[in-house]
């Protein structure tokens, strides 16, 4: 079936879903397939739940004029998202990179929203399914969109760019993420640089963080750039001395104290202010907006309890982001410091070496007490005999309940599969 016909049906619907458990009356349902599920099996249930149309790639055993049969459900979703983005026709900013994508996206959204009606990726729907689903949420009222893109293998960013067709974009940084898929940090860089390749071909523009080594290396891939945050760049942003929270300044504006900790978050803040400046947002309003932003969902989230101050950065972890979080913990003044770390996943054959490398770093910093959990963290504990090690989460949590750490600054960090935020009730 031609995409134009499906799109016409989409426009007559109340949005689109791929999950019959969340379907709302009047929505289009699009069936996807995976190793352990087949959305085509729920076509009848979707219609009974009030779906306007049902898109399937397997012919059902019943007839209904609301059934739209296609060759491939996933490809149809991607083409539909692209088609809608093209018809919407307004600027799209793409955000990719190893660390800080979601925080940077949220800060850009905050800065741009101070003067414009902006759409941004909800949560981290940043893959080959999430990106087209996001694009299909674009409405006429939106003046711009900020789309997050994630990848764990070569070619994925190029495909997401083809779907979302960004006009501008940025790479937050390059770190040791998804080494299981990429193999090396150089491969990680080249995969993310597919964004710059796309922008160059389109005549788009890349935002370049001149404090980031990989940004400087990759900028040669694109002719049009907007540079930050050094003096002499297109936008200057300064990090000022401060206490727990970062303080930033745009020359000519009052300095602002943010709700973010960690010097790595300065790059995210500066990126947002640079994007806002390029799109002609008032510097004063943009600065006020990023200073109001308060992180959540276990991404540099600050949790103040009577007993402890917790930095829950437990949404994800790789060697680069864990080291940055530990260096920030080390720099914080005052209380006793604990790092509660879980396994870093998706590191492939580099897993043992990378966990051991962090353990060696930890062994040289007795200012921090370490408690680590998970099979991979055994290599960390072997390299740092002073660390308290637990193979299982249940034993780790039982120990926390008994030990009762008090009057400390505590970092929680681990890959998503470790769910390290489960320790918060015991702290």
C-alpha positions as CSV (number, residue, x, y, z in Angstrom):
1,X,0.0,0.0,0.0
2,X,1.3,3.5,-0.9
3,X,2.5,5.6,1.9
4,X,0.3,8.5,0.8
5,X,-2.8,6.4,1.5
6,X,-1.6,5.3,4.9
7,X,-0.7,8.9,5.7
8,X,-4.2,10.1,4.7
9,X,-5.6,7.5,7.2
10,X,-3.1,8.7,9.9
11,X,-4.2,12.3,9.5
12,X,-7.8,11.2,10.1
13,X,-6.7,9.4,13.3
14,X,-5.8,10.6,16.8
15,X,-2.2,9.8,16.6
16,X,-0.5,6.4,16.3
17,X,0.5,3.6,18.7
18,X,2.3,0.3,18.4
19,X,1.0,-1.0,21.8
20,X,-2.6,-2.2,22.1
21,X,-2.3,-2.0,25.9
22,X,-2.1,1.8,25.6
23,X,-4.4,2.4,22.7
24,X,-6.8,5.4,22.8
25,X,-10.0,5.6,20.9
26,X,-9.4,6.9,17.4
27,X,-5.7,6.1,17.3
28,X,-4.1,4.2,14.4
29,X,-2.5,0.9,15.5
30,X,0.7,-0.2,13.7
31,X,1.8,-3.8,14.2
32,X,5.5,-4.5,14.8
33,X,7.2,-7.8,15.1
34,X,10.2,-8.9,17.2
35,X,11.9,-12.1,18.3
36,X,9.4,-12.7,21.1
37,X,6.2,-11.0,19.9
38,X,4.1,-10.4,16.8
39,X,1.9,-7.3,16.8
40,X,-0.2,-8.6,13.9
41,X,-1.8,-11.0,16.4
42,X,-3.5,-8.1,18.2
43,X,-5.2,-6.5,15.1
44,X,-8.7,-7.6,16.2
45,X,-8.0,-6.4,19.8
46,X,-6.9,-3.0,18.5
47,X,-10.1,-2.6,16.5
48,X,-12.2,-3.6,19.5
49,X,-10.4,-1.1,21.6
50,X,-11.4,1.7,19.2
51,X,-8.5,1.9,16.7
52,X,-9.3,4.1,13.7
53,X,-7.2,1.9,11.4
54,X,-4.9,-1.1,11.9
55,X,-1.6,-1.4,9.9
56,X,-0.4,-5.0,9.6
57,X,2.1,-6.9,7.4
58,X,0.4,-10.2,7.8
59,X,-3.1,-10.7,6.3
60,X,-5.5,-11.3,9.2
61,X,-8.1,-14.1,9.1
62,X,-10.9,-11.6,9.1
63,X,-12.0,-8.7,6.9
64,X,-12.5,-5.1,7.9
65,X,-12.2,-1.9,5.8
66,X,-10.0,-0.4,8.6
67,X,-7.3,-3.0,7.9
68,X,-4.3,-1.6,6.0
69,X,-2.0,-4.3,4.7
70,X,1.7,-3.4,4.1
71,X,4.9,-5.2,3.2
72,X,6.8,-4.5,6.3
73,X,5.4,-2.8,9.5
74,X,8.7,-1.4,10.7
75,X,9.7,0.1,7.3
76,X,6.2,1.6,7.0
77,X,6.5,3.2,10.5
78,X,9.8,4.7,9.5
79,X,8.5,6.0,6.1
80,X,5.4,7.3,7.7
81,X,7.5,9.2,10.3
82,X,9.7,10.6,7.6
83,X,6.7,11.6,5.4
84,X,5.1,13.4,8.3
85,X,8.3,15.2,9.1
86,X,8.6,16.4,5.5
87,X,5.1,17.6,5.4
88,X,5.5,19.4,8.7
89,X,8.6,21.1,7.2
90,X,10.1,23.0,10.1
91,X,13.6,22.9,11.7
92,X,14.9,19.8,13.3
93,X,17.9,19.7,15.7
94,X,19.5,16.3,16.1
95,X,21.3,15.3,19.3
96,X,23.6,12.2,19.3
97,X,26.8,11.2,21.1
98,X,28.0,8.8,23.9
99,X,27.0,10.6,27.1
100,X,24.6,13.3,28.1
101,X,22.2,13.1,25.1
102,X,19.0,13.2,27.1
103,X,20.2,15.9,29.5
104,X,21.5,18.0,26.6
105,X,18.2,17.5,24.7
106,X,16.2,18.6,27.8
107,X,18.4,21.7,28.3
108,X,18.0,22.6,24.6
109,X,14.3,22.2,24.9
110,X,14.2,24.4,28.0
111,X,16.2,27.1,26.3
112,X,14.3,27.1,23.1
113,X,11.0,26.9,24.8
114,X,11.6,30.2,26.5
115,X,10.4,31.9,23.3
116,X,9.1,29.2,20.9
117,X,6.7,26.2,20.9
118,X,9.1,23.2,20.8
119,X,8.7,19.5,20.5
120,X,11.4,17.3,21.9
121,X,11.9,13.5,22.2
122,X,9.9,12.2,25.2
123,X,12.2,10.3,27.5
124,X,14.9,8.6,25.4
125,X,12.9,7.3,22.4
126,X,16.0,7.5,20.3
127,X,16.2,4.4,18.2
128,X,14.9,3.1,14.9
129,X,11.4,2.7,16.4
130,X,11.4,5.6,18.8
131,X,12.5,8.3,16.4
132,X,9.7,7.8,13.8
133,X,7.2,7.5,16.7
134,X,8.4,10.9,17.9
135,X,8.2,12.5,14.5
136,X,4.6,11.4,14.2
137,X,3.8,13.5,17.3
138,X,4.8,16.7,15.5
139,X,1.9,19.2,15.3
140,X,1.4,22.4,13.3
141,X,1.7,24.4,16.5
142,X,5.3,23.2,17.0
143,X,7.9,25.7,15.6
144,X,10.9,23.4,16.0
145,X,11.8,19.9,17.0
146,X,14.8,18.5,19.1
147,X,15.3,14.8,18.2
148,X,17.6,12.5,20.2
149,X,19.4,9.8,18.3
150,X,21.1,6.8,19.8
151,X,23.1,4.0,18.2
152,X,24.9,0.8,19.1
153,X,26.2,-0.1,15.6
154,X,27.5,1.5,12.5
155,X,24.9,2.9,10.0
156,X,22.2,3.5,12.6
157,X,22.7,7.3,12.9
158,X,22.8,7.6,9.1
159,X,19.4,5.8,9.0
160,X,17.9,7.9,11.7
161,X,19.1,11.0,9.9
162,X,17.4,9.8,6.7
163,X,14.1,9.4,8.7
164,X,14.3,12.6,10.7
165,X,16.1,14.8,8.1
166,X,17.7,17.2,10.6
167,X,18.7,20.7,9.6
168,X,21.3,21.2,12.4
169,X,22.8,18.8,14.9
170,X,25.5,18.0,17.5
171,X,27.6,15.2,19.0
172,X,27.7,15.6,22.8
173,X,30.9,13.7,23.1
174,X,32.5,10.3,22.3
175,X,33.1,7.8,25.0
176,X,33.4,4.1,25.7
177,X,29.8,3.3,25.2
178,X,28.4,0.2,23.4
179,X,31.9,-1.2,22.8
180,X,30.2,-4.6,22.3
181,X,28.7,-3.3,19.1
182,X,31.3,-0.7,18.0
183,X,34.4,-2.5,19.1
184,X,36.6,0.6,19.5
185,X,36.2,4.3,20.5
186,X,37.2,5.3,17.0
187,X,34.4,3.2,15.6
188,X,32.0,4.9,18.1
189,X,33.2,8.3,16.8
190,X,32.7,7.4,13.1
191,X,29.2,6.0,13.8
192,X,28.2,9.3,15.5
193,X,29.9,11.3,12.8
194,X,27.3,9.9,10.4
195,X,25.2,12.9,11.6
196,X,27.9,15.3,10.3
197,X,28.1,13.4,7.0
198,X,24.3,13.8,6.6
199,X,24.4,17.5,7.5
200,X,27.2,18.2,5.0
201,X,25.3,16.5,2.2
202,X,22.2,18.4,3.0
203,X,24.0,21.7,3.6
204,X,23.0,21.8,7.2
205,X,25.0,23.1,10.2
206,X,26.8,21.3,13.1
207,X,27.2,22.8,16.5
208,X,30.9,22.3,17.6
209,X,32.0,22.2,21.2
210,X,35.6,23.4,21.0
211,X,36.4,22.1,24.5
212,X,35.8,18.5,23.2
213,X,38.6,16.7,21.5
214,X,36.4,14.5,19.3
215,X,34.2,17.5,18.2
216,X,37.4,19.2,17.0
217,X,38.5,16.1,15.1
218,X,35.2,15.6,13.5
219,X,34.3,19.2,12.6
220,X,36.2,18.9,9.3
221,X,33.4,16.6,8.0
222,X,31.0,19.6,7.8
223,X,31.4,23.0,6.2
224,X,28.9,25.0,8.2
225,X,29.6,25.1,11.9
226,X,28.5,27.1,14.9
227,X,31.2,27.0,17.6
228,X,31.1,27.3,21.4
229,X,32.0,28.0,24.3
230,X,35.5,29.5,24.2
231,X,36.2,33.2,23.8
232,X,36.4,34.0,20.1
233,X,33.8,31.3,19.2
234,X,30.4,32.1,17.9
235,X,29.1,31.9,21.5
236,X,31.1,32.2,24.7
237,X,29.9,30.5,27.9
238,X,32.0,30.6,31.1
239,X,32.0,28.2,34.0
240,X,32.4,30.1,37.2
241,X,33.7,29.0,40.6
242,X,30.8,27.7,42.7
243,X,29.8,25.2,45.4
244,X,27.7,22.1,44.8
245,X,25.8,23.4,41.8
246,X,27.4,24.7,38.6
247,X,27.4,28.4,37.9
248,X,27.6,29.7,34.3
249,X,27.8,33.1,32.7
250,X,27.2,34.4,29.2
251,X,29.3,37.6,28.7
252,X,27.0,40.6,29.0
253,X,24.4,38.7,31.1
254,X,24.1,38.0,34.8
255,X,25.7,34.7,36.0
256,X,23.2,32.0,36.8
257,X,23.4,29.1,39.3
258,X,22.0,25.9,37.8
259,X,20.5,22.8,39.5
260,X,23.2,20.6,37.9
261,X,26.3,19.3,39.5
262,X,29.4,17.9,37.7
263,X,31.8,19.7,35.4
264,X,30.7,17.4,32.6
265,X,27.3,19.1,32.7
266,X,28.9,22.4,31.8
267,X,29.2,21.0,28.3
268,X,25.5,20.2,28.2
269,X,24.6,23.7,29.5
270,X,26.9,25.4,27.0
271,X,25.5,23.4,24.1
272,X,21.9,24.4,25.0
273,X,22.9,28.1,25.2
274,X,24.7,27.8,21.8
275,X,21.8,26.2,20.1
276,X,19.5,28.9,21.6
277,X,21.8,31.7,20.4
278,X,21.8,30.3,16.8
279,X,18.0,30.2,16.8
280,X,17.9,33.8,18.0
281,X,16.6,33.1,21.5
282,X,17.2,35.9,24.0
283,X,20.4,35.2,25.9
284,X,18.8,36.3,29.2
285,X,15.7,34.0,28.7
286,X,17.8,31.1,27.6
287,X,20.1,31.4,30.6
288,X,17.2,31.7,33.0
289,X,15.6,28.6,31.4
290,X,18.6,26.3,31.8
291,X,19.2,27.5,35.3
292,X,15.6,26.5,36.2
293,X,16.0,23.0,34.7
294,X,16.1,20.3,37.4
295,X,17.3,16.9,36.3
296,X,15.1,13.9,37.0
297,X,14.7,10.2,36.1
298,X,18.1,9.2,37.6
299,X,20.1,11.5,35.3
300,X,22.4,13.5,37.6
301,X,19.3,13.7,39.8
302,X,19.9,15.3,43.2
303,X,17.9,13.8,46.1
304,X,18.2,15.5,49.4
305,X,17.2,13.2,52.4
306,X,17.6,13.9,56.1
307,X,20.2,11.2,56.2
308,X,22.3,11.8,53.0
309,X,22.7,13.8,49.8
310,X,22.3,11.4,46.9
311,X,23.4,12.0,43.3
312,X,21.3,9.4,41.3
313,X,23.0,9.1,38.0
314,X,21.8,5.5,37.6
315,X,20.0,5.7,34.2
316,X,23.1,4.4,32.4
317,X,26.8,4.0,32.6
318,X,29.9,3.4,30.6
319,X,33.6,3.8,31.5
320,X,33.7,7.4,30.4
321,X,30.6,8.6,32.2
322,X,31.5,6.7,35.4
323,X,34.9,8.3,35.6
324,X,33.4,11.7,35.0
325,X,30.9,11.1,37.8
326,X,33.6,9.9,40.2
327,X,35.8,12.9,39.4
328,X,32.9,15.2,40.2
329,X,32.2,13.4,43.5
330,X,35.9,13.8,44.4
331,X,35.7,17.6,43.7
332,X,32.7,18.1,46.0
333,X,33.5,19.7,49.3
334,X,32.4,18.5,52.7
335,X,30.9,15.3,53.8
336,X,31.9,11.7,53.7
337,X,31.7,10.3,50.1
338,X,30.4,7.0,48.9
339,X,30.2,5.6,45.4
340,X,27.7,2.8,44.9
341,X,28.5,1.3,41.5
342,X,26.8,-1.4,39.4
343,X,28.0,-3.3,36.4
344,X,28.7,-1.4,33.1
345,X,27.0,-3.5,30.5
346,X,27.4,-3.8,26.7
347,X,31.2,-3.6,26.8
348,X,31.8,-7.0,25.2
349,X,35.4,-8.3,25.3
350,X,36.6,-5.1,26.9
351,X,34.4,-5.5,30.0
352,X,36.9,-7.1,32.4
353,X,39.7,-4.7,31.4
354,X,37.4,-1.6,31.7
355,X,36.0,-2.5,35.1
356,X,39.6,-3.3,36.3
357,X,40.8,0.1,35.0
358,X,38.2,1.9,37.1
359,X,39.1,-0.2,40.1
360,X,42.7,0.9,39.8
361,X,41.6,4.5,39.7
362,X,39.4,4.0,42.8
363,X,42.4,2.4,44.6
364,X,44.2,5.6,44.2
365,X,41.4,7.7,45.7
366,X,40.8,6.7,49.3
367,X,38.8,9.9,49.9
368,X,35.8,7.9,48.4
369,X,34.4,4.7,49.9
370,X,33.3,2.2,47.2
371,X,30.6,-0.4,47.3
372,X,30.2,-2.3,44.0
373,X,27.7,-4.9,42.8
374,X,27.3,-7.3,39.9
375,X,29.4,-10.0,38.2
376,X,31.4,-7.6,36.1
377,X,32.3,-5.5,39.1
378,X,34.4,-8.4,40.4
379,X,37.2,-7.1,38.2
380,X,36.8,-3.7,39.8
381,X,37.0,-5.2,43.3
382,X,40.0,-7.3,42.4
383,X,41.8,-4.1,41.4
384,X,40.6,-2.2,44.5
385,X,40.7,-4.5,47.5
386,X,39.2,-1.8,49.7
387,X,35.9,-1.8,47.8
388,X,33.0,-3.7,49.4
389,X,31.8,-6.2,46.7
390,X,28.5,-8.0,46.2
391,X,27.8,-10.3,43.3
392,X,24.1,-10.0,43.9
393,X,21.8,-7.0,44.3
394,X,19.8,-8.6,47.1
395,X,23.0,-9.0,49.3
396,X,24.0,-5.4,48.4
397,X,20.6,-4.0,49.5
398,X,20.6,-6.1,52.6
399,X,24.0,-4.7,53.6
400,X,22.8,-1.1,53.0
401,X,19.8,-1.7,55.2
402,X,22.0,-2.9,58.0
403,X,24.9,-0.5,57.5
404,X,22.8,2.7,57.4
405,X,25.2,5.2,55.8
406,X,24.6,8.7,57.2
407,X,25.7,12.3,56.6
408,X,27.4,11.4,53.3
409,X,27.3,12.4,49.7
410,X,26.5,9.3,47.8
411,X,26.8,8.6,44.0
412,X,24.6,5.9,42.5
413,X,25.9,4.8,39.0
414,X,25.3,1.8,36.9
415,X,23.9,0.6,33.6
416,X,20.2,0.6,33.1
417,X,19.9,-3.1,33.6
418,X,21.4,-2.8,37.1
419,X,18.6,-0.4,38.3
420,X,20.9,1.1,41.0
421,X,18.2,3.5,42.0
422,X,16.6,0.6,44.0
423,X,19.2,1.4,46.7
424,X,17.6,4.8,47.4
425,X,15.1,3.6,50.1
426,X,18.0,2.2,52.1
427,X,19.9,5.5,52.1
